[in-house]
Amino acid sequence: MKNYFTQLFVFLIIVFIIGCSQTAQREAVNENEYEKIFHQDVNLEIREIYSWVNLMPGNNPRFHITGDFDLLSSYKYQYESLNLKKVIVNQERQFIYSISPKIKQNELESQNRYSITFSTIKGLLMNEDLNIEKPIDIVLVFDDGDDEYVYFLENIKINKVY
């Protein structure tokens, strides 16, 4: 009888250990899936990404974002055919905005790169889910006509203009 309880106890410990290890494996897979979503598809040299909220009296608050970067050549794509299609703004993994920005693009032929500046120009009406006290994450979505390429930036401070 004592041997039976010992075997039962060992069996329960083994089941418990297997259950714990499967949970750990599931969590690791989910984390790896998250990393795949935000894998950098594009080779960029960021000069500046700046966001702010215009809180000046007499106007409705508006959200602005602007950026300045170089799109560099890569074996994955032809940099000449990539266009910045949209800018997605997230905060704490929650969608806030999808922006079709105003774009200025200049080819720097001697350096195999494009210089790109984007902006919201007049700004966007405030989204009630945006907390201006917390940083935002943005996803730059590029398109070459056939495929999409993404570049992820995180912890961008929102400045306030009074």
C-alpha positions as CSV (number, residue, x, y, z in Angstrom):
1,M,0.0,0.0,0.0
2,K,2.8,2.4,0.9
3,N,4.5,1.6,-2.5
4,Y,1.2,2.5,-4.3
5,F,1.1,5.9,-2.6
6,T,4.7,6.5,-3.4
7,Q,4.1,5.7,-7.1
8,L,0.9,7.9,-7.1
9,F,2.9,10.8,-5.6
10,V,5.7,10.5,-8.2
11,F,3.1,10.3,-11.0
12,L,1.4,13.5,-9.7
13,I,4.7,15.3,-9.5
14,I,5.6,14.3,-13.1
15,V,2.2,15.4,-14.4
16,F,2.6,18.8,-12.5
17,I,6.1,19.3,-14.0
18,I,4.9,18.5,-17.6
19,G,2.0,20.8,-17.2
20,C,4.3,23.7,-16.0
21,S,6.8,23.1,-18.8
22,Q,4.0,23.2,-21.5
23,T,2.7,26.5,-20.1
24,A,6.2,28.0,-20.3
25,Q,6.5,26.8,-23.9
26,R,3.2,28.4,-24.8
27,E,4.2,31.7,-23.3
28,A,7.6,31.6,-25.2
29,V,5.8,31.0,-28.5
30,N,3.4,33.9,-27.9
31,E,6.3,36.2,-27.2
32,N,8.1,35.0,-30.3
33,E,5.0,35.7,-32.3
34,Y,4.9,39.3,-31.0
35,E,8.5,39.7,-32.0
36,K,7.7,38.5,-35.5
37,I,5.0,41.0,-35.9
38,F,7.4,43.9,-35.2
39,H,10.4,42.5,-37.0
40,Q,12.1,45.4,-38.9
41,D,11.6,44.7,-42.6
42,V,13.1,48.0,-43.7
43,N,16.6,49.4,-43.3
44,L,16.2,53.0,-41.9
45,E,18.4,55.6,-40.4
46,I,16.1,57.7,-38.2
47,R,17.1,61.3,-37.7
48,E,14.1,62.4,-35.7
49,I,10.5,61.4,-34.9
50,Y,8.6,64.0,-33.0
51,S,5.0,64.0,-31.7
52,W,3.1,66.7,-29.9
53,V,-0.4,67.8,-28.9
54,N,-1.4,71.4,-29.6
55,L,-3.3,72.6,-26.4
56,M,-3.3,76.3,-27.2
57,P,-6.4,78.1,-26.0
58,G,-9.0,78.9,-28.6
59,N,-8.4,75.7,-30.7
60,N,-9.5,72.1,-30.3
61,P,-6.6,70.0,-29.2
62,R,-4.9,68.3,-32.1
63,F,-2.3,65.5,-32.3
64,H,0.7,66.0,-34.6
65,I,3.5,63.6,-35.6
66,T,6.5,64.3,-37.9
67,G,9.5,62.3,-38.8
68,D,12.7,62.6,-40.7
69,F,14.7,59.5,-41.8
70,D,16.7,57.9,-44.6
71,L,15.5,54.8,-46.3
72,L,18.6,52.7,-47.1
73,S,19.1,50.1,-49.7
74,S,18.7,46.4,-48.8
75,Y,18.7,43.0,-50.5
76,K,15.0,42.6,-49.4
77,Y,13.6,45.4,-51.6
78,Q,14.3,48.0,-54.2
79,Y,14.5,51.2,-52.1
80,E,13.5,53.3,-55.1
81,S,10.2,51.6,-55.4
82,L,9.2,51.8,-51.7
83,N,6.6,54.3,-50.6
84,L,5.6,55.3,-47.1
85,K,2.0,54.2,-47.2
86,K,0.8,54.9,-43.7
87,V,1.9,55.6,-40.1
88,I,0.1,53.6,-37.4
89,V,0.1,55.0,-33.9
90,N,-0.4,52.6,-30.9
91,Q,-0.3,53.2,-27.2
92,E,0.2,50.3,-24.7
93,R,-0.5,47.9,-27.6
94,Q,-3.8,49.6,-28.4
95,F,-4.6,51.1,-31.8
96,I,-5.0,54.9,-31.7
97,Y,-4.5,56.3,-35.3
98,S,-3.8,55.2,-38.9
99,I,-2.4,58.2,-40.7
100,S,-1.8,58.8,-44.4
101,P,0.9,61.4,-43.9
102,K,2.1,64.2,-46.2
103,I,5.5,63.0,-47.5
104,K,8.5,64.7,-49.0
105,Q,11.0,62.3,-50.5
106,N,14.4,63.1,-52.1
107,E,16.8,60.5,-53.6
108,L,20.4,60.8,-52.5
109,E,21.9,58.9,-55.5
110,S,25.5,58.9,-54.4
111,Q,24.5,57.3,-51.1
112,N,21.9,54.7,-52.3
113,R,19.2,56.1,-50.0
114,Y,16.1,58.2,-50.0
115,S,15.6,61.0,-47.5
116,I,12.0,61.0,-46.3
117,T,10.2,63.5,-44.2
118,F,6.6,62.9,-43.2
119,S,4.0,65.0,-41.3
120,T,0.4,65.3,-40.4
121,I,0.6,69.0,-41.4
122,K,-2.6,70.4,-39.7
123,G,-2.8,67.6,-37.1
124,L,-5.5,65.2,-36.2
125,L,-8.5,65.6,-33.8
126,M,-7.7,64.1,-30.5
127,N,-8.6,60.4,-30.1
128,E,-10.2,59.9,-26.7
129,D,-8.1,56.7,-26.2
130,L,-4.8,58.7,-26.5
131,N,-3.2,59.5,-23.1
132,I,-0.9,62.4,-23.7
133,E,1.1,61.6,-20.5
134,K,2.3,58.2,-21.9
135,P,4.6,57.5,-24.8
136,I,3.4,56.1,-28.1
137,D,4.7,53.4,-30.5
138,I,4.5,53.8,-34.2
139,V,4.6,51.5,-37.2
140,L,5.9,52.8,-40.5
141,V,4.2,50.8,-43.3
142,F,5.9,50.8,-46.7
143,D,4.6,49.5,-49.9
144,D,6.2,48.6,-53.2
145,G,3.1,47.7,-55.1
146,D,3.4,44.0,-54.3
147,D,4.4,43.7,-50.7
148,E,4.3,45.6,-47.4
149,Y,7.3,46.3,-45.2
150,V,7.1,47.6,-41.6
151,Y,9.4,49.4,-39.3
152,F,8.5,49.6,-35.6
153,L,9.5,52.5,-33.2
154,E,8.6,52.5,-29.6
155,N,8.5,54.9,-26.6
156,I,8.1,58.1,-28.5
157,K,7.3,61.0,-26.0
158,I,4.2,63.1,-26.7
159,N,5.1,66.8,-26.1
160,K,2.6,69.4,-25.2
161,V,2.3,72.9,-26.8
162,Y,0.4,75.5,-24.7
